[in-house]
């Protein structure tokens, strides 16, 4: 067995002027098993020097010393080494002085003629000193722990609370409670019902029942609303569980409550954005199919109108109305396509303030005389990349909405200014991003929009207007236009005080000056060339063939790209132009079909058609210019079809 490690000898400072007494004290301690390293001093100078130079486990002192005394020595130890136990060993100390010394801080006293008490007194003094050190260390550790706890609870955003399970009494709540709830915690300490009274009435019963049943089970996890003293609402996420003592009994409930109002708002904005994207996809699909129907209606009506000698005046009038109605319906589908971001955009660098100024005169004609229009623009606005026609359409829609919101007149302000956003703003607005933008705002002093309607104002077909006063597509179209321009739109409104719409478009560098391009205008004339028409919708394909044949062209029809390839193999030398829909039911798109046929005949002319815009092909206007490919959006007037086909055939390769 290994021997136990030897204990360190006690370092004892002894103040005693009598050498024989010093020896007796040392011998007594050694004889009773106390290993000591005794430092003996005779004068105050020696004593104070030793006390200052080294650390001691124990101080033994005579009470009366020439030119010095034990009470002064005790005071010096308490000043320089307060943790060191102090024992008087004296032959002259009386009972009165002994009591006085103990009150002054001495641990014990021993009479020289009764040294049998010396070692027990020393052991007790050492033990008490050790206990004091342990207790003070524990107290220091507790204070440090409490300090860390306060630092955490007083600085975190969450509310931390502790309650007594037996008395249903709050024991502690962190300062975040007052910041979030907007009220003092003093009343809460007196009555926990204050907590539940702040909960929204619609959530109060549910939360109370959950707290009573689930907190002791550790499954309490609730989200609810609170009403602050100023009337504002905040969303709270609260969790709680029980704390048990050594006997397994629940004696504390501890919980946290977090303000998730901003998080809920972000979630709601994200859900709204996702819903709008889904509605946009649906709207685009409906518009595509509807465009095909309109193409059939308008094409057949215009075919008949091309033969006026076969029609009675009433028939011509009816067909004209049908063609005009189909044209107006086409405008509605274009608004749907704009909302779904499937409408072609011809963007160029523009200054929004100039666009507003150019449109201001027309805007004054569409609003009422009792509405005062004012336009403001920031100085030196940068350029944005925009389709000026689309921006004008968005602005007109917003102005019309503002006009309808001011039946008794009011003020309409259109503003343009430069803004910069940082990451913090973008973090709280899901559609926003940091950078430099131009803001186009439209503000009115009208009736305002109800809070429950604000989240839905950009949905297609949603309207608060009376039946027959709107299609519900105005703001949806604005939303689609803004998204196509890589921007976003925000709205703020208060009932009875008006509404403000803010459109944010990203800034682009100034454009380089370009030479003006001359437009080539061709008359309405046909030809004798052979055209391959590829269209999966039979009525659309038939009316397209009839219009082309009316103007002298020879037409080959195909309902799929597979049929088109078969016709191409048999008539490749005859076919001068491919007129194909972009979206086909088989694996190959119209664009891919055109690429394949052009690979065999680079001189083949191509016109692409779609109920969507050209953007769905993933090609921009530069693509159509470079490849000399033309595009037609269905439904289009028969005149546009004939002009486009003729222009494409006449263009030099």
Protein Blocks (a to p, Z undefined) as FASTA:
>chain_A
ZZdddddddddddddfbfklmmmmmmmmmmnopacdddddfbfklmmmmmmmpccfbdcd
dfbdghiafklmmmmmmmmmmmbccddddfkbcfklmmmmmmnopabdcdfklmmlmmmm
mmmmmmmmmmmmmmmmmmmmmmmmmmmmmmmmmmmmbdcddddfklopafbdcfklmmmn
opafklmmmomklmmmmpcfklmmmmmmmmmmmmmnopaccddddddfkopacddddddd
ddddfkopafbdcdddddfklmmmmmmmmmmmmmmmmmmmmmmmmmmmmmmmmmmmmmmm
mmmmmmmmlpcfklmmmmmmmmmmmmmmmmmmmmmmmmnopaccddddddfklmmmmmmm
mmmmmpcfklccdddddehiacddddfklmmmmmmmmmmmmmmmmmngpadddddddddd
dfklmmmmmkbccddddddddddfbebpafklmmmmmpghiafbdehiaghlmmmmmmmm
mmmnopacdddddehiapcdddddddddddddddddddddddddddfbdcddddfblklm
mmmmmmmmmnopacdddfbfklmmmmmmmmmmmpmbdcddfbdfblbdfklmmmmmmmmm
mmbccddddfbdfklnopafklmmmnopacddddddfklmmmmmmmmmmpcZZ
